[in-house]
Amino acid sequence: MKNRGKRIISIFLLVVFLMGSSVGAALAQEQMKVNINKATVDELATLKRIGPSYAQRIVEYRSQHGPFQKPEDIMRVRGIGIKTYEANKNIIICE
């Protein structure tokens, strides 16, 4: 009977720990924002569907045309369309 009680407590603690880890990871990802007007090539390459070459295009576009006015403006960069914007719209900002 004692072993069963310890086992239940262990399982409960494991479940609580795993739930806490999931919530913490979700919050960390939610707080991570990428400023497309200031981000480096490496930072931009962390965005979904954006690799190093597209990240470089963003930086070049920014230097030629000035800062982005709104996050949707990222679609003005050659090769970046609605799917890429939709995949990142919750994490990109332009301040």
Steps between C-alpha positions, in 0.01 A plus 500: 500500500786741581666432165175572318465836676859595415444394142186716469683798649793447263270486198312809617824694546623390157176617337518835681863542393424420135204738494715774650771440241251527215353822633846645556610413147184652354550820698864524398407462135216751536737760647762451228440775246717579200526866402536485123645853498788416735558124480822360364512240223545228763201623701280525192602149395331366816161590354289224345555453127789753507849369439827691477446615141151640567628657821771672296236626256305652791808685623582622147142613442505685830824680416378598150143600586515601865322344796186292467191690609292196597573126530309421178757705308735204522306364201657777289827306514545282190409139575312567823128453460183456698588150627824621653332805646216293646750257655675789678241772551473437875870540564618774263485864594640817345572780741 
